[in-house]
């Protein structure tokens, strides 16, 4: 946690932009996986749902990291 506070704010902004891009890509992947579940034959649906769930979990972790970065930037800007 404390290591983030030693990073220059421009580095935090770069990481924020990177996480925003990853989140955007993961949202697209979730939509693709949802379509895959819908179009999967019944015998393959369970596997498609597992892949969808894993992708949704990746997105949730990415969004949590994104929120953490946003909070760190906000904190940093308030206490300059």
N, C-alpha and C positions, 0 to 999 in steps of 0.2 A: 504493500500500500504506500508506504512512505517514499519508495523509490520514484513514484510518479511525481511527487512534489519537487524532486530535484531536476526533473526534465524541463528544458526551456519550453515556454508556452507555445512557440511555433512548432515544436515537436509534437506537443499534444494536439494541436490543430491538424498536423499531418496525419497522426494516428486516427483522429476523428474522421477525416476525409476517407481514409482507407477503410475504416469500419463501416462508414455509410455506403461505400461502394460494395463491400462484402454483403451487407444487409440487403442491398438492392438486388444483387445477384441471387442471394439465397431466397428472396421473395419470389423471384422468377422461377427458381428451381422448385419451390413448393408448389407453384401453379402447375408446372410441368408434371410433377409427381402426382398431383391431384387428378390431372387428366389421365395419367397412366393408370391410376387406380380405377377410374371410371371406365376406361376402355379395355382393361385387362380381362381376359377370360377368367371365369370363376376359379379355376384351379390355380391361377397365378395371382389372384387378388390379395391373398394374405401376404405374399412376398412384397407386392407393390405397396401395401399398407405399411409394412415394416420400413421400407425405404422412405416413404412419405413421413412417417413418424421421426425417423432419424434426421431427415432434412429439417423438419419443423423444430426439433430440439437444437440443431445447429443454429438455426435462425434465432431462437430464443436466447441462446448463449451469446450470440453476436449482438443482439439488441441490448442485453444486460451490460455487456462490455461498452457498448456505445453510450448508454445512459451513464455509466460510471465515468467515462471520459468527459461527457458533457458536464457532469457535476464537478469534476476536478477543474475543468476550465472555468466554470462559473465561480467556484471557490477562489481560484487563483486570481481572477479578474477583480473580485470584491476585495481581496487582501493584498493588492499590489503595493 
